[in-house]
Amino acid sequence: MDRRNNTHVSDFILMGLTESEEIQLVLCIIFLIIYLVSVLGNTGMILIIHLDLQLHTPMYFFLSHLSFLDFTYSTAITPKTLQNLLTSTKHISYISCFTQMYFLIFLGAVECFLLSLMAYDRYVAICNPLHYPVVMSKRFCCSLIFGSYFIGFTNSVINVLFMSRLDFCDSNVIHHFFCDTSPILDLSCTDTRGVEIMIFICAGSTLMVSLITISVSYLSILATVLKITSTSGKQKAFSTCASHLLGVTIFYGTTIFTYLKPRKSYTLGKDQVASVFYTIVIPMLNPLIYSLRNKEVKNALKRLMQKRQDFMQLK
């Protein structure tokens, strides 16, 4: 084992998901397809929102940032995972490992707050439609986005600084396919209780604040919708929230299952499956959820395709 200052390893070994070469090849093909769909879906969503003026609204402003986060999130994980599945060398440097961990914590925290901002946006749109343009002004939306990124940055820096103070004396083998907090804590030969408490407080407070915001927003939306007399009005109100609710359920379900539990209950099989889901699969699902179930996005895509056809005909 390589050491640095006798207590710090110079690199780690990512054991991945399986040792079977046949299964590794199958997983490599599946993950590559998922990654390509994720990249195309998220970059496509960003371009559609940017190019179509009718989508220049607060909701789609937040959605474009969600697509950016998902693209970056999957890019921080999947390429390295594909490399490890294809090669026998599964080393990752100490700096690269903690850099990967930093981006995962940062992007995950920002996504939590962004989902809560999207819920608040729906609350204002449905419960206070007359004040919506004033409340959700461009300046206010930019301030909310900046605040989300700043809190995510601070959260991530604190986590990584505490984790970097740990000593690794016995092993440098990470029983995971990326540098996550729980597997790295297992490698430490020093007392990790303080770090675990700090991680639990940071992750717990981030999840609780965002979940409370989402819950209060949707309870208020539900109370408002129930007062609507027409069935079509209720359906229209619920349809505007359906995609976001589905995305929130999938994201928070896997995140809470993975992180808000004692480290001793960490199990390779179940936790790795959950990790695959929220690091690789969810970034692919979000653009599908918000586009296939969204008439405005579909119509925007049709308008852009029509403009392209008209432009080609003029040539």
NORDAFEN-V37992 format. One record per residue. PHI is phi as a letter, one per 30 degrees, with the letter a starting at -180 (none if undefined). PSI is psi in degrees with one decimal (* if undefined). Layout:
PHI|PSI ; PHI|PSI
//
This chain:
none|132.1 ; d|141.7 ; b|156.6 ; b|120.0 ; h|30.7 ; i|-14.2 ; b|-7.3 ; b|129.8 ; d|152.8 ; d|-19.8 ; a|169.1 ; b|163.9 ; c|119.0 ; d|111.4 ; d|-23.1 ; i|-157.9 ; c|-29.7 ; a|157.2 ; c|-8.9 ; d|123.3 ; d|-35.8 ; d|-45.7 ; d|-37.3 ; e|-41.5 ; d|-43.0 ; d|-45.8 ; d|-37.2 ; d|-44.3 ; d|-45.5 ; d|-47.9 ; d|-35.1 ; d|-43.9 ; d|-45.7 ; d|-42.5 ; d|-43.2 ; d|-42.3 ; d|-40.9 ; d|-46.0 ; d|-47.5 ; d|-42.8 ; d|-46.7 ; d|-42.4 ; d|-35.8 ; d|-42.1 ; d|-43.2 ; d|-44.0 ; d|-42.9 ; d|-45.7 ; d|-38.0 ; d|-38.2 ; d|-28.3 ; c|116.8 ; d|-28.6 ; d|-15.1 ; c|9.2 ; d|66.0 ; b|163.3 ; e|-41.9 ; e|-45.3 ; d|-21.8 ; d|-46.0 ; d|-39.1 ; d|-35.4 ; d|-36.8 ; d|-34.4 ; d|-42.1 ; d|-39.5 ; d|-43.4 ; d|-43.9 ; d|-41.1 ; d|-46.9 ; d|-39.3 ; d|-50.5 ; d|-32.3 ; d|-28.8 ; d|-20.2 ; c|-54.7 ; d|-46.6 ; e|-43.2 ; d|-38.1 ; d|-42.7 ; d|-40.7 ; d|-44.0 ; d|-32.3 ; d|-27.1 ; c|-21.2 ; b|160.1 ; d|-19.9 ; d|113.4 ; c|26.2 ; d|147.9 ; b|132.3 ; d|158.8 ; e|-46.5 ; d|-45.2 ; d|-38.5 ; d|-47.3 ; d|-26.3 ; d|-43.9 ; d|-44.1 ; d|-40.7 ; e|-49.2 ; d|-35.1 ; d|-44.8 ; d|-44.4 ; e|-52.8 ; d|-37.6 ; d|-42.7 ; d|-43.9 ; d|-40.3 ; d|-36.9 ; e|-49.5 ; d|-34.3 ; d|-40.0 ; d|-35.5 ; d|-33.9 ; d|-38.5 ; d|-35.7 ; d|-41.7 ; d|-39.0 ; e|-43.5 ; d|-35.9 ; d|-47.3 ; d|-41.3 ; d|-37.0 ; c|-40.1 ; d|-28.6 ; b|61.2 ; d|-33.3 ; d|-30.5 ; c|0.1 ; e|-48.8 ; d|-31.2 ; d|-47.5 ; d|-49.6 ; c|56.7 ; d|162.4 ; d|-40.0 ; d|-41.8 ; d|-42.1 ; d|-41.5 ; d|-36.9 ; d|-41.2 ; d|-42.0 ; d|-45.1 ; d|-43.0 ; d|-40.0 ; d|-45.7 ; d|-37.9 ; d|-45.0 ; d|-41.7 ; d|-41.1 ; d|-47.5 ; d|-45.3 ; e|-46.2 ; d|-42.7 ; d|-44.0 ; d|-47.3 ; e|-49.2 ; d|-37.2 ; d|-44.2 ; d|-42.1 ; d|-34.8 ; d|-15.4 ; d|-6.9 ; d|151.5 ; c|141.0 ; b|105.7 ; c|-31.1 ; c|-38.3 ; a|154.1 ; b|19.4 ; c|114.9 ; c|118.2 ; d|64.7 ; a|174.1 ; c|1.4 ; a|171.8 ; d|90.9 ; c|164.2 ; d|-47.0 ; d|-49.5 ; d|-33.9 ; d|-37.3 ; e|-34.8 ; d|-24.5 ; d|-18.0 ; d|140.0 ; c|7.6 ; c|169.3 ; d|123.4 ; c|5.8 ; d|-40.8 ; d|-41.2 ; d|-41.4 ; d|-41.6 ; d|-42.9 ; d|-44.2 ; d|-42.9 ; d|-40.0 ; d|-46.8 ; d|-49.8 ; d|-42.7 ; d|-43.8 ; d|-39.4 ; d|-48.1 ; d|-42.2 ; d|-44.9 ; d|-46.1 ; d|-40.2 ; d|-38.4 ; d|-43.4 ; d|-45.1 ; d|-44.4 ; d|-46.9 ; d|-41.2 ; d|-47.0 ; d|-27.6 ; d|-39.9 ; d|-39.8 ; d|-43.8 ; d|-43.6 ; d|-38.1 ; d|-42.9 ; d|-37.3 ; d|-21.5 ; d|-14.2 ; d|130.3 ; d|-37.2 ; d|141.0 ; d|-39.3 ; d|-36.1 ; d|-41.6 ; d|-44.1 ; d|-39.9 ; d|-41.0 ; d|-44.7 ; d|-35.4 ; d|-30.5 ; d|-18.9 ; c|-13.5 ; e|-47.8 ; d|-44.5 ; d|-41.6 ; d|-39.7 ; d|-44.5 ; d|-41.3 ; d|-44.5 ; d|-45.6 ; d|-46.8 ; d|-51.8 ; d|-31.4 ; d|-50.0 ; d|-36.1 ; d|-46.4 ; d|-41.6 ; d|-37.0 ; d|-41.9 ; c|-34.7 ; d|64.7 ; a|159.1 ; d|145.8 ; d|-27.7 ; d|-22.6 ; d|5.3 ; d|125.5 ; b|136.0 ; e|-51.7 ; d|-61.8 ; d|-43.1 ; d|-33.2 ; d|-38.2 ; d|-45.6 ; d|-38.5 ; d|-41.4 ; e|-40.0 ; d|-48.6 ; d|-16.2 ; c|-28.7 ; c|-43.8 ; d|-47.2 ; e|-43.3 ; e|-25.2 ; d|-35.9 ; d|-37.4 ; e|-50.4 ; d|-31.2 ; d|-43.2 ; d|-45.7 ; d|-8.8 ; c|-46.4 ; d|-29.0 ; c|11.1 ; b|112.2 ; d|-34.7 ; d|-40.0 ; d|-42.5 ; d|-45.0 ; d|-37.2 ; d|-41.3 ; d|-40.4 ; d|-41.7 ; d|-41.9 ; d|-39.2 ; d|-38.1 ; d|-40.6 ; d|-40.5 ; d|-41.5 ; d|-42.4 ; d|-40.0 ; d|-39.2 ; d|-36.4 ; d|-36.0 ; d|-31.8 ; d|*
//
